[in-house]
Amino acid sequence: MNIRFNKILSAVALAAATALTTSCDSLFNDAPINKISEKSIWKNPQLLDEYENSWYRNMSNGFDIYVPSISFAKSRSRYFMPWFGDQITVGKSNYFNAGYGDILKGNETQITNWAATQWSKYYTQIQSINTLFENLNEVSDGDQKSRIIGEAHFMRGYYYYMLWRMYGGVMIIDHTYNPLIKEEKFPRASYQQMVDFIVNEADEAAKYLPQVHPTTETGRATLGAALMLKAKTYMWASSKVFQNKDADKTYLGFADDQSRQMLEKAKQTYEQLFALKQYSLVPITSATQDGIREEYRNIFLTKNSQESIFEVQHSDDGDFSNKFGHKLDRDAASPFFTGNTAAYTPTQNHVDEYGMQAGKTYDAEHPYDNRDYRFYANILYDGCTYRNHVMDIHYTDNKAGVDLTPYGSAYSAGVSKTGYYMGKFVDKSQTIDNNDTYGSKQNFIIWRYAEALLDYAEVCYNLGNTALAKEYLNKTRQRVHMPDIYNVTMESIMNERRVEMAFEETTYWDLFRWGIAEEKMNGSSNPLKAMRVDVTTNGDVTTTKYTISNLNKSPEKVRYFTKRQYYLPLPWSEIKYHGIAQNPDWTEQ
């Protein structure tokens, strides 16, 4: 399938791919020798599918990370968004000298550069979609045209949803735009206008998209994805932090309180999603701790499962030099497995979020006993077994274990700074070495059914329907044989969400819509914690929780988040050309 396996093809590759079915004269009669003409794309089904591939390739893809050294252009950096929260961090020291470290420390120049890169990427895709719409009369009628119309509406709504979360109300541009040809200026949209536009795009997409695509088209947007986009839009807009804002700055929120109205619409849309009966939680049949661990872990290694609503499709052979693989397993591995990055190391902050199995109480001397079954799937901790290796993440008479000893001679080789490695997402069958021609193949999840259930529970709770909130909150717990929560509170909903959705990108955005990013992403108020395990030669074990510091700096200087970062700065060139307001407290660099 095109969107699973290929990057946008070059002109030469396109010519080779279509030569078997299309003559050179009919395909390239108007084309320059170094590129395909736009006119040719609309008439050729294969080129048309390749054209829309970029819409999928530029979605959020957390496994595709790039953290350059300080000598590279930092504005090119790509990041795994949960790195900025408090559930996971990195173990490679020189990451903190790169663009990632600058953003973590609130550096205005780097944040501005990074924001401009994201802005350009998303608006480039919107321009591509607008171009498709303006050439629909050139596309032959049929199933492909209907599908692509649905995908185009969905993806345009999705990209505006991404922009909205990052920048607040942005310029809504629904046609091709070139100021060099025609001078046009656009205002910033209000929160209400953003909601209306994204919801309308989702509704239009729903008219065309099927519930299920043929297996040859797996991974394309579906009716369920369109409903999820609509529901997520209403849920985001319902957040208290976006209500009763300055009437002169409605691009930052509603001038009045629209929370209940948005919650009711979100509830209705989630119910429409559930009514499709297309999705369900992947069941876990085992009743043992090891069995539950393996079945739960396999959920995230199964592509397009019954739980999947929308996910980024990665190549099945993991080829990232020519196709669309990634380096998750290599970047997550401990030094024992030749890993030297430690880019996905869970924090003690997150480990403390796992509760206890039914009837069990926490034992500080044995902190890993009888925890929520998802702990054993998501976290590699000292003494657990992974890949037939007992993880040695402790110190014996002050000597670091093999999983804390850097692999290789590079001074920057990474090891866990937290006492943990990631178990969720990683594939224990994946070869880990330095061969840059292949990598990992796990799909990156955008939305899954478990998130929809937890969204619905939160919506119901905020509407005052605690009975429904309890019912839906406990569905994810029942799946993993954890006891029900009977006294549902917002805190219990938040905690269940952070456990079930651990390390998924939604955990980052939750901090923003809950209005707690300043607290959770600041080293002064929420320093990252680690666990040190010490063992003596006579077998005595001591566990110590402590605060992480990097670069010999105090936590508040390593992680520094201010109120202005709730909204990223718009590019200053856009501010000047369109004559629009910048987000608060950003200065021109």
C-alpha positions as CSV (number, residue, x, y, z in Angstrom):
1,M,0.0,0.0,0.0
2,N,1.3,3.4,-0.9
3,I,0.8,5.2,2.4
4,R,2.4,2.4,4.3
5,F,5.6,1.8,2.3
6,N,6.7,4.6,0.1
7,K,7.9,8.2,0.5
8,I,6.7,10.7,-2.1
9,L,8.4,9.4,-5.2
10,S,10.9,11.4,-7.2
11,A,10.2,12.2,-10.8
12,V,12.4,9.4,-11.9
13,A,10.8,6.9,-9.6
14,L,7.3,8.0,-10.6
15,A,8.2,7.6,-14.2
16,A,9.4,4.0,-13.6
17,A,6.4,3.1,-11.5
18,T,3.9,4.3,-14.1
19,A,5.7,3.2,-17.2
20,L,4.1,-0.2,-17.1
21,T,0.5,1.1,-17.4
22,T,0.8,4.5,-19.0
23,S,2.7,5.7,-22.1
24,C,5.3,8.4,-21.8
25,D,3.3,10.6,-24.2
26,S,0.1,10.5,-22.2
27,L,1.7,10.9,-18.8
28,F,4.5,13.4,-19.4
29,N,3.6,15.3,-22.5
30,D,3.4,18.6,-20.5
31,A,6.0,17.8,-17.9
32,P,9.4,19.4,-17.6
33,I,12.2,16.9,-17.6
34,N,12.9,17.3,-13.9
35,K,9.4,17.1,-12.4
36,I,5.9,15.9,-12.9
37,S,3.4,18.5,-14.1
38,E,0.5,19.2,-11.8
39,K,-1.9,18.6,-14.7
40,S,-0.6,15.0,-15.0
41,I,-1.3,14.2,-11.3
42,W,-5.0,14.8,-11.4
43,K,-5.5,12.4,-14.4
44,N,-3.4,9.5,-13.1
45,P,-4.7,7.4,-10.2
46,Q,-1.2,6.3,-9.0
47,L,0.2,9.8,-9.1
48,L,-2.9,11.1,-7.2
49,D,-2.4,8.6,-4.4
50,E,1.3,9.6,-4.2
51,Y,0.2,13.2,-4.1
52,E,-1.8,12.7,-0.9
53,N,0.9,10.6,0.7
54,S,2.6,13.8,2.1
55,W,-0.6,14.5,4.1
56,Y,0.0,11.3,6.0
57,R,3.7,11.5,6.2
58,N,3.6,14.9,7.9
59,M,1.2,13.9,10.7
60,S,2.6,13.8,14.2
61,N,5.1,10.9,14.3
62,G,6.8,10.7,17.6
63,F,9.1,7.8,16.7
64,D,10.7,9.9,14.1
65,I,13.1,11.9,16.3
66,Y,16.0,14.1,15.4
67,V,18.1,15.9,18.0
68,P,21.1,17.5,16.3
69,S,24.3,18.4,18.0
70,I,24.9,22.0,18.9
71,S,26.8,22.5,15.6
72,F,23.7,21.8,13.5
73,A,20.8,24.1,12.7
74,K,18.7,23.7,15.8
75,S,15.5,24.8,14.0
76,R,15.5,21.5,12.1
77,S,15.0,19.5,15.3
78,R,12.1,17.0,15.7
79,Y,11.1,15.7,19.1
80,F,9.1,13.1,20.9
81,M,6.5,15.4,22.6
82,P,6.2,13.4,25.9
83,W,9.9,14.3,26.5
84,F,8.7,17.7,27.7
85,G,6.2,16.3,30.2
86,D,7.1,14.4,33.4
87,Q,6.6,10.7,32.4
88,I,9.7,10.2,30.3
89,T,13.0,11.8,29.7
90,V,16.3,11.2,27.8
91,G,19.6,9.7,28.9
92,K,22.0,11.2,26.4
93,S,23.8,14.1,27.9
94,N,24.5,16.0,24.7
95,Y,20.7,16.2,23.9
96,F,20.6,18.9,26.6
97,N,23.2,20.9,24.6
98,A,21.0,20.7,21.4
99,G,17.7,22.2,20.4
100,Y,15.8,19.9,22.7
101,G,17.7,21.2,25.7
102,D,17.1,24.8,24.7
103,I,13.3,24.2,24.4
104,L,13.3,22.4,27.8
105,K,15.0,25.4,29.3
106,G,12.5,27.8,27.7
107,N,15.0,29.4,25.3
108,E,12.9,31.9,23.3
109,T,15.0,31.8,20.1
110,Q,14.9,28.0,19.8
111,I,11.2,27.8,20.6
112,T,10.6,30.5,18.0
113,N,12.6,28.6,15.4
114,W,10.9,25.3,16.2
115,A,7.4,26.9,16.1
116,A,8.2,28.4,12.7
117,T,9.2,24.9,11.4
118,Q,6.0,23.3,12.6
119,W,3.9,26.2,11.2
120,S,5.5,25.9,7.8
121,K,5.1,22.1,7.7
122,Y,1.4,22.2,8.6
123,Y,0.5,25.0,6.2
124,T,2.4,23.4,3.4
125,Q,0.1,20.4,3.7
126,I,-3.0,22.6,3.9
127,Q,-1.9,24.3,0.7
128,S,-1.5,20.9,-0.9
129,I,-5.0,20.0,0.1
130,N,-6.4,23.2,-1.1
131,T,-4.7,22.7,-4.4
132,L,-6.4,19.3,-4.7
133,F,-9.8,20.8,-4.0
134,E,-9.3,23.4,-6.7
135,N,-8.5,20.7,-9.2
136,L,-11.3,18.2,-8.4
137,N,-13.0,18.7,-11.7
138,E,-9.9,17.3,-13.4
139,V,-10.1,14.1,-11.3
140,S,-12.1,11.2,-12.9
141,D,-15.3,10.3,-11.0
142,G,-15.2,7.1,-9.1
143,D,-14.4,5.4,-5.8
144,Q,-10.9,6.9,-5.7
145,K,-12.2,10.5,-6.1
146,S,-14.8,10.0,-3.4
147,R,-12.2,8.5,-1.0
148,I,-9.8,11.3,-1.7
149,I,-12.4,14.0,-1.1
150,G,-13.1,12.5,2.3
151,E,-9.4,12.2,3.1
152,A,-8.7,15.8,2.0
153,H,-11.5,17.2,4.3
154,F,-10.3,15.0,7.2
155,M,-6.6,15.9,6.8
156,R,-7.3,19.6,6.4
157,G,-9.3,19.5,9.6
158,Y,-6.6,17.5,11.3
159,Y,-3.8,20.0,10.4
160,Y,-5.9,22.9,11.6
161,Y,-6.5,21.0,14.8
162,M,-2.8,20.6,15.2
163,L,-2.2,24.3,14.6
164,W,-5.0,25.3,17.0
165,R,-3.5,23.4,19.9
166,M,-0.1,24.9,19.4
167,Y,-0.9,28.5,18.4
168,G,-4.5,29.2,19.3
169,G,-6.7,30.6,16.6
170,V,-4.8,30.8,13.3
171,M,-5.5,32.1,9.8
172,I,-8.1,29.8,8.2
173,I,-7.1,29.5,4.6
174,D,-9.4,27.3,2.5
175,H,-8.0,28.1,-1.0
176,T,-4.6,28.2,-2.6
177,Y,-2.7,31.3,-1.5
178,N,0.3,32.9,-3.1
179,P,1.0,36.6,-2.1
180,L,3.4,36.9,-5.0
181,I,0.5,36.5,-7.4
182,K,-2.4,38.0,-5.4
183,E,-2.1,40.0,-2.2
184,E,-4.4,38.5,0.4
185,K,-4.4,39.0,4.1
186,F,-6.1,36.8,6.7
187,P,-7.2,37.6,10.3
188,R,-6.6,35.2,13.2
189,A,-9.7,33.0,13.7
190,S,-11.5,33.0,17.0
191,Y,-11.8,29.9,19.1
192,Q,-15.4,29.5,17.9
193,Q,-14.4,29.8,14.2
194,M,-11.6,27.2,14.7
195,V,-14.2,24.8,16.3
196,D,-16.7,25.4,13.5
197,F,-14.2,25.0,10.7
198,I,-12.6,21.8,12.1
199,V,-16.0,20.2,12.9
200,N,-17.3,21.1,9.4
201,E,-14.2,19.4,7.9
202,A,-14.9,16.3,10.0
203,D,-18.5,16.3,9.0
204,E,-17.7,16.6,5.3
205,A,-15.1,13.9,5.6
206,A,-17.7,11.6,7.3
207,K,-19.9,11.9,4.2
208,Y,-17.3,10.2,2.0
209,L,-15.2,8.0,4.3
210,P,-16.0,4.4,4.9
211,Q,-16.0,2.6,8.2
212,V,-13.4,0.2,6.9
213,H,-11.1,0.4,3.8
214,P,-10.1,-2.6,1.8
215,T,-6.9,-4.2,3.2
216,T,-4.9,-2.7,0.3
217,E,-5.8,0.7,1.7
218,T,-5.3,0.1,5.4
219,G,-4.2,3.1,7.3
220,R,-6.2,5.7,5.5
221,A,-8.6,8.0,7.4
222,T,-12.0,6.4,8.1
223,L,-15.4,7.5,9.3
224,G,-14.3,6.6,12.8
225,A,-11.2,8.9,12.5
226,A,-13.5,11.7,11.3
227,L,-15.8,11.3,14.3
228,M,-12.8,11.1,16.7
229,L,-11.4,14.4,15.2
230,K,-14.8,16.0,15.8
231,A,-15.1,14.7,19.3
232,K,-11.5,15.7,20.2
233,T,-12.2,19.2,18.9
234,Y,-15.2,19.7,21.1
235,M,-13.3,18.1,24.1
236,W,-10.3,20.5,23.6
237,A,-12.7,23.5,23.4
238,S,-14.5,22.5,26.5
239,S,-11.5,22.9,28.8
240,K,-11.9,25.5,31.5
241,V,-8.6,27.2,30.6
242,F,-10.2,28.4,27.3
243,Q,-13.3,30.0,28.8
244,N,-14.0,33.6,29.7
245,K,-11.0,35.0,27.9
246,D,-10.3,38.6,26.9
247,A,-12.9,39.7,24.4
248,D,-10.2,41.3,22.3
249,K,-8.2,38.0,22.1
250,T,-10.8,35.4,21.2
251,Y,-8.1,33.6,19.3
252,L,-6.9,32.5,22.7
253,G,-10.3,31.3,24.0
254,F,-14.0,32.0,24.2
255,A,-15.1,35.5,25.5
256,D,-17.9,33.7,27.4
257,D,-18.2,30.2,28.9
258,Q,-18.8,27.6,26.3
259,S,-17.6,24.7,28.4
260,R,-20.9,22.9,28.9
261,Q,-22.1,23.4,25.4
262,M,-18.8,21.9,24.1
263,L,-19.0,19.0,26.6
264,E,-22.5,18.1,25.5
265,K,-21.4,18.1,21.8
266,A,-18.4,16.0,22.6
267,K,-20.5,13.5,24.5
268,Q,-22.9,13.2,21.6
269,T,-20.0,12.7,19.1
270,Y,-18.3,10.0,21.2
271,E,-21.6,8.2,21.4
272,Q,-21.8,8.3,17.6
273,L,-18.3,6.8,17.5
274,F,-19.3,4.0,19.8
275,A,-22.5,3.3,17.9
276,L,-20.4,2.3,14.9
277,K,-19.4,-0.8,16.8
278,Q,-16.2,-0.8,14.8
279,Y,-13.8,-0.6,17.7
280,S,-13.2,-2.5,20.9
281,L,-10.5,-3.0,23.5
282,V,-8.1,-5.8,22.7
283,P,-9.0,-8.4,25.3
284,I,-6.5,-9.9,27.7
285,T,-7.3,-13.5,28.6
286,S,-4.5,-14.3,30.9
287,A,-4.9,-13.9,34.6
288,T,-1.2,-14.1,35.6
289,Q,1.1,-11.1,36.0
290,D,3.4,-12.3,33.3
291,G,0.6,-13.2,30.9
292,I,-1.1,-9.9,31.3
293,R,2.2,-8.1,30.8
294,E,2.9,-9.9,27.5
295,E,-0.7,-9.5,26.2
296,Y,-0.9,-5.9,27.1
297,R,2.6,-5.2,25.6
298,N,1.5,-6.9,22.3
299,I,-1.3,-4.4,21.9
300,F,1.2,-1.8,20.9
301,L,3.1,-4.1,18.5
302,T,-0.1,-5.1,16.6
303,K,-0.7,-2.8,13.6
304,N,-4.2,-1.6,13.0
305,S,-5.8,-3.7,15.7
306,Q,-9.5,-3.7,16.6
307,E,-8.6,-0.9,19.0
308,S,-6.9,1.3,16.4
309,I,-8.8,4.4,15.2
310,F,-6.0,6.1,13.5
311,E,-2.3,5.5,13.4
312,V,0.8,6.4,11.4
313,Q,1.7,3.5,9.1
314,H,5.4,2.4,9.2
315,S,7.0,-0.1,6.8
316,D,6.7,-3.7,7.8
317,D,10.4,-4.4,7.1
318,G,11.6,-1.4,9.2
319,D,13.6,0.1,6.3
320,F,14.1,3.8,7.2
321,S,16.8,4.5,4.6
322,N,14.5,4.0,1.7
323,K,11.0,3.5,3.1
324,F,9.4,4.6,6.4
325,G,10.8,2.8,9.4
326,H,12.1,4.3,12.6
327,K,14.7,3.8,15.3
328,L,12.5,3.3,18.4
329,D,14.0,0.0,19.6
330,R,17.6,1.2,19.0
331,D,17.0,4.5,20.7
332,A,15.2,2.9,23.7
333,A,17.6,0.0,24.3
334,S,19.9,-0.2,27.4
335,P,23.7,-0.5,26.9
336,F,23.5,-4.3,27.4
337,F,21.7,-4.5,24.1
338,T,24.2,-2.2,22.4
339,G,22.0,0.9,22.9
340,N,23.8,4.2,23.4
341,T,21.0,6.7,23.3
342,A,18.5,5.9,26.1
343,A,16.1,8.3,24.6
344,Y,13.0,6.8,26.3
345,T,13.6,6.5,30.0
346,P,10.5,6.5,32.3
347,T,10.7,8.7,35.4
348,Q,9.9,7.9,39.0
349,N,7.2,10.5,38.7
350,H,5.4,8.2,36.3
351,V,6.2,5.0,38.2
352,D,4.5,6.5,41.2
353,E,1.3,6.8,39.2
354,Y,0.8,3.0,39.1
355,G,-1.5,1.8,41.8
356,M,-1.7,-1.6,43.5
357,Q,-3.4,-4.8,42.6
358,A,-6.6,-5.8,44.4
359,G,-6.0,-6.1,48.2
360,K,-2.4,-5.2,48.1
361,T,-0.6,-2.3,49.8
362,Y,2.6,-0.5,48.8
363,D,5.9,-1.8,50.4
364,A,8.7,0.7,50.2
365,E,11.3,-2.1,50.7
366,H,9.8,-3.9,47.7
367,P,8.5,-1.1,45.5
368,Y,7.9,-3.2,42.4
369,D,5.8,-5.9,44.0
370,N,2.0,-6.1,43.3
371,R,1.7,-3.0,41.2
372,D,-0.9,-2.3,38.5
373,Y,-0.3,-5.0,35.8
374,R,0.4,-2.3,33.2
375,F,3.5,-1.3,35.2
376,Y,5.2,-4.6,34.2
377,A,4.3,-4.1,30.6
378,N,5.3,-0.4,30.4
379,I,8.4,-0.3,32.5
380,L,11.7,-2.2,32.5
381,Y,13.0,-2.0,36.1
382,D,15.8,-3.5,38.1
383,G,15.5,-7.2,38.4
384,C,12.8,-7.7,35.7
385,T,13.6,-10.0,32.7
386,Y,13.6,-8.7,29.2
387,R,14.9,-10.5,26.1
388,N,16.1,-13.3,28.4
389,H,18.3,-10.8,30.3
390,V,17.7,-9.8,33.9
391,M,17.9,-6.1,33.9
392,D,20.9,-4.9,36.0
393,I,19.9,-1.3,36.8
394,H,21.5,-1.2,40.3
395,Y,24.8,-0.5,42.0
396,T,26.7,-3.3,43.7
397,D,29.0,-1.8,46.3
398,N,28.7,1.4,44.3
399,K,29.6,-0.2,41.0
400,A,27.1,0.5,38.2
401,G,25.3,-2.5,36.7
402,V,25.6,-3.4,33.0
403,D,22.4,-1.6,32.1
404,L,23.9,1.6,33.7
405,T,27.3,1.3,32.0
406,P,27.7,3.2,28.7
407,Y,28.1,1.0,25.6
408,G,31.0,2.0,23.4
409,S,33.7,4.6,23.9
410,A,31.7,7.8,22.9
411,Y,31.7,10.3,25.8
412,S,28.1,11.1,25.0
413,A,26.8,7.5,25.1
414,G,23.5,7.5,26.9
415,V,22.3,5.4,29.8
416,S,19.1,5.7,31.9
417,K,19.2,8.7,34.3
418,T,16.1,7.5,36.0
419,G,16.7,3.8,36.9
420,Y,14.2,2.6,34.3
421,Y,13.9,1.7,30.6
422,M,10.8,1.7,28.5
423,G,8.8,-1.6,28.0
424,K,5.8,-0.2,26.2
425,F,6.1,0.0,22.4
426,V,9.5,-1.8,22.2
427,D,9.7,-5.1,20.2
428,K,11.9,-7.7,21.9
429,S,12.3,-9.5,18.6
430,Q,13.9,-6.4,16.9
431,T,17.6,-6.7,16.1
432,I,19.5,-3.8,17.6
433,D,22.8,-2.8,16.0
434,N,24.4,0.1,14.1
435,N,23.1,-0.9,10.6
436,D,21.5,2.3,9.3
437,T,19.7,0.5,6.5
438,Y,16.8,-0.8,8.7
439,G,15.1,0.0,11.9
440,S,11.9,-0.7,13.7
441,K,8.4,-1.1,12.2
442,Q,5.8,-0.4,15.0
443,N,3.1,2.0,13.9
444,F,2.7,5.3,15.8
445,I,-0.7,5.6,17.4
446,I,-2.6,8.8,16.9
447,W,-5.9,7.6,18.4
448,R,-7.1,4.3,19.9
449,Y,-10.4,3.2,21.4
450,A,-9.0,3.2,25.0
451,E,-8.4,7.0,24.6
452,A,-12.0,7.5,23.4
453,L,-13.3,5.6,26.4
454,L,-11.3,7.7,28.8
455,D,-12.2,10.9,27.0
456,Y,-15.9,10.0,27.3
457,A,-15.5,9.2,31.0
458,E,-13.9,12.6,31.6
459,V,-16.6,14.4,29.6
460,C,-19.4,12.6,31.5
461,Y,-17.7,13.5,34.8
462,N,-17.5,17.2,33.9
463,L,-21.2,17.1,32.9
464,G,-22.0,15.7,36.3
465,N,-22.9,12.2,35.2
466,T,-20.7,10.3,37.6
467,A,-22.4,6.9,36.9
468,L,-21.4,6.9,33.2
469,A,-18.0,8.3,34.1
470,K,-17.4,5.4,36.5
471,E,-18.6,2.8,33.9
472,Y,-16.3,4.1,31.2
473,L,-13.4,4.8,33.4
474,N,-13.3,1.2,34.6
475,K,-13.4,-0.4,31.2
476,T,-9.7,0.1,30.7
477,R,-9.0,-1.2,34.2
478,Q,-11.2,-4.2,33.8
479,R,-9.3,-5.1,30.6
480,V,-6.1,-5.5,32.6
481,H,-7.8,-7.2,35.6
482,M,-7.4,-4.2,37.9
483,P,-10.1,-3.4,40.5
484,D,-12.8,-0.9,39.7
485,I,-12.6,2.6,41.0
486,Y,-15.9,3.3,42.9
487,N,-15.4,6.9,44.1
488,V,-14.7,8.6,40.8
489,T,-12.9,12.0,41.1
490,M,-11.1,14.1,38.5
491,E,-7.9,13.0,40.1
492,S,-8.7,9.4,39.5
493,I,-9.7,10.0,35.9
494,M,-6.4,11.9,35.3
495,N,-4.3,9.2,36.9
496,E,-6.0,6.3,35.0
497,R,-5.5,8.3,31.8
498,R,-1.8,8.8,32.5
499,V,-1.3,5.1,33.2
500,E,-3.3,3.7,30.3
501,M,-2.0,6.3,27.8
502,A,1.5,6.3,29.2
503,F,4.1,7.8,26.8
504,E,1.5,8.5,24.2
505,E,1.4,12.0,22.8
506,T,-2.0,12.8,24.4
507,T,-0.3,12.8,27.8
508,Y,1.6,15.9,26.7
509,W,-1.4,17.8,25.4
510,D,-3.5,16.8,28.5
511,L,-1.2,19.0,30.5
512,F,-2.2,22.0,28.4
513,R,-6.0,21.5,28.3
514,W,-6.0,20.7,32.0
515,G,-4.1,24.0,32.6
516,I,-1.3,22.3,34.6
517,A,1.6,22.6,32.1
518,E,3.3,25.3,34.2
519,E,3.2,23.0,37.2
520,K,4.2,19.7,35.5
521,M,6.7,21.0,33.0
522,N,8.7,23.1,35.4
523,G,11.6,21.8,37.4
524,S,10.9,24.1,40.3
525,S,7.4,22.8,40.9
526,N,7.8,19.2,39.5
527,P,11.4,18.1,39.4
528,L,12.0,14.8,37.6
529,K,12.6,11.9,39.9
530,A,14.7,8.8,39.6
531,M,15.2,5.6,41.6
532,R,18.6,4.3,42.7
533,V,18.9,0.7,43.8
534,D,22.0,-0.2,45.9
535,V,23.0,-3.8,46.6
536,T,25.8,-4.9,49.0
537,T,27.8,-8.0,48.6
538,N,25.9,-9.6,51.5
539,G,22.6,-9.0,49.6
540,D,21.2,-6.0,51.4
541,V,19.1,-3.8,49.1
542,T,18.4,-0.1,49.5
543,T,16.1,1.9,47.2
544,T,16.4,5.7,47.1
545,K,14.2,8.1,45.2
546,Y,16.1,11.3,44.2
547,T,15.8,14.3,42.0
548,I,17.5,14.3,38.6
549,S,19.8,17.1,37.5
550,N,21.5,17.5,34.2
551,L,24.6,19.5,33.1
552,N,25.3,20.1,36.8
553,K,22.4,22.4,37.0
554,S,19.5,22.5,39.4
555,P,16.2,21.1,38.2
556,E,14.5,24.4,37.8
557,K,17.2,25.5,35.4
558,V,16.9,22.3,33.3
559,R,13.2,22.4,32.9
560,Y,11.7,25.9,32.7
561,F,8.2,26.5,31.4
562,T,6.4,29.8,31.5
563,K,2.8,30.9,30.9
564,R,3.6,32.2,27.4
565,Q,4.5,28.7,26.3
566,Y,0.8,27.6,26.4
567,Y,0.8,29.1,22.9
568,L,3.8,29.1,20.6
569,P,4.8,32.2,18.7
570,L,3.5,32.7,15.2
571,P,6.2,33.5,12.6
572,W,7.0,37.2,12.7
573,S,6.9,37.4,9.0
574,E,3.2,36.4,9.2
575,I,2.6,38.9,11.9
576,K,4.0,41.7,9.8
577,Y,2.4,40.7,6.5
578,H,-1.1,40.0,7.8
579,G,-1.1,42.7,10.5
580,I,-2.2,40.3,13.2
581,A,-1.5,40.0,16.8
582,Q,1.3,37.8,18.2
583,N,0.6,35.5,21.1
584,P,1.3,37.1,24.5
585,D,4.8,37.8,25.7
586,W,6.8,36.7,22.7
587,T,9.4,39.1,21.3
588,E,10.9,39.3,17.8
589,Q,14.2,37.4,17.5
